Amino acid sequence: MTHKVERDLIKTDLFQAVNGAWLETAVIPDDKPTTGGFSDLADKVEANLMKDLADLIDQPDSLTKMQKEMVAYYQLALDKEGRATLGMSPLRPYIDRIQALTSVADLTEWAKTGILEGLPGPFSLGVIQDMADSNRYVVHLGRPGLILPDRTYYEPDHAQGQQLLAVYRQVALDLLALLGLDVKEAVELVTAGMAFDARLAPYTLSKEEAAEYVVFHNPRKLDQVAAYSDQIDFKAVLESVLGGLPETLNVGEPKFFEAFKELVDQADLTELKAWLTLRLVTGATSYLSEEARAISHRMTQALTGNPAMRPFEKLAYSHVNQAFDQVLGDFYAQRYFGPEAKEDVTQMVKNMIAIYQKRLETKEWLSPATREKAILKLQKMDLLVGYPDKIPPVYEELVVGDRNFFQASIYFTKVATRYNLSKWNKPVDRDLWEISANTVNAYYDPSNNLICFPAAILQAPFYSLQQSASANYGGIGAVIAHEISHAFDNNGAQFDETGSLSNWWTEEDLAHFNSLADKMIKLWDGIPFGDGKINGTLTVSENIADAGGLSCALEAAQALPDADLEDFFFNWARVWCRKARPEYVNLLLNIDVHSPGELRANMAPKNLAAFYETFGIEPGDAMYLAPEDRVTIW
């Protein structure tokens, strides 16, 4: 993606200067909320793999056992006529089970199977790494999701909340009509189910509150968890799905479970059953007929602005990509990713780590004790590039057999859930990838102190052997350093070199770091965007990572014998290129920990002296930020 740079705009708006010409002609696909940058690259990967999957259907002899099952599942997902014939009937057995509930206590039996099948319920169970000790797994108790994307949507003054609830209500009514309910039955069920959902909202963390990782670390003894309900036997459920009883669990949101007796035990059974039915029906439409999916799309359109639903073939691909992520990712990497790129990117990572270490060694506000621990964390950081060395054996259990698409999807959910739950009481496997090689993204994992760069992101505009080294540092170099920076943002800074929660800071150093983080919050907070404003608290960790990442990548680029800082900053702005629908912009303002790409492109360079020197930015220019307002942490 090469854009003509409007040089006369650089001092006013770097994003517009680099991307403005592209924005004038860019068209957002009808089934997408956005286009550009990450999105376009993901579309390219998707198109290539959809073509590959179609070709593999005719090449059964060339496939591994796991690939054969992946292709078989793809063929089931593509069976539009089969889905239409089944209609809403796949939901009937589950709705019958809901209707058979005679008391809240019956949810004990519902949960024993429902958790494995991915069915809705008043709580969830899973196994995660223990924040306090990253060498062990802990059973995690979670609260149910809400109808709307965030708790704040339920507040009376929220601009979109009531409108979205009205859309959801009509969508639910129309789906229930497909199930054969008459209007009166449907209205009563939807009214009751939405009433129950509304009662859950005040006991749910907002996205802003949830942006701080440690709020989810709440160890509780088994007896404490068992006491959350007089009706549901938590011990019986745990024994059933785990095959044993943990001494301690992690409770993600204690506020919800401390109110569990009021919210669930004492709930009107009609409301509770209606809520279960609503969540089941509205959550299953992508596995059902096109008629059901078209109804459900109206909610998607209200949230994102997408005028058209995702084409059926792309939907089928997304189901395969979800169930067989590591199998498909391995296929992608073997076909499209070369050793030369892996070697080059690995060297860039090592350069970034070396620069970070030098910075940590010379940060005057760090005391020797804190500096030593920070450097140790950096040196112990693991690196994943390209794709995993092996596919976890659990994927061998994904066998389609004689199941239809809905049945196969439920079965695959069971396999995945059992696999997750089976980790309890076993050593932590630090070689597992959170995302697959065909994912256009990167991440830092604080619990394992590692950074990961899948093969799919290692392409233009982020990275290309055909781009200048300066451009590559402005793209993938800044992304690499961004992920490293997460080890030292307001969240990552609370974890040590092993990935365990640990306060490795002196009191004075931590206070200084927090003051700098507060300064970053204030720099961003309240910037007008879309129909709202940037929430500096919600986005602070990503803004810290952007600032540190771009600064370190700049230092690497400056060290190049043929350094071209214009190319560096232009590619930084290029990777954040995007055009988004207004509805989607407003949604992300409410829920996304990342700031909008337009602002990411502009804000991080404003903190760097080299940006001002490269383009002659002066006081009075829109891109100018007074030195005292610039924020440098790393």
WOTA-V279821 format. One record per helix or strand of 2 or more residues. SS is the DSSP state (alpha for helix, beta for strand). FROM is the first residue (numbers start at 1). TO is the last residue. If there is no record, write none. Layout:
ss/from/to
SS/FROM/TO
SS/FROM/TO
This chain:
ss/from/to
alpha/7/9
alpha/14/25
beta/34/35
alpha/37/56
alpha/60/62
alpha/65/77
alpha/80/86
alpha/89/99
alpha/104/117
beta/123/129
beta/137/143
alpha/151/154
alpha/161/178
alpha/183/201
alpha/207/210
alpha/213/216
beta/219/221
alpha/222/226
alpha/234/242
beta/248/251
alpha/254/258
alpha/260/265
alpha/269/283
alpha/285/287
alpha/290/304
alpha/312/323
alpha/325/336
alpha/339/362
alpha/368/379
beta/382/386
alpha/393/397
alpha/405/422
beta/442/445
beta/450/454
alpha/455/457
alpha/469/488
alpha/492/494
alpha/507/524
beta/528/529
beta/532/533
alpha/540/558
alpha/565/575
beta/579/580
alpha/582/591
alpha/597/606
alpha/609/615
alpha/627/629
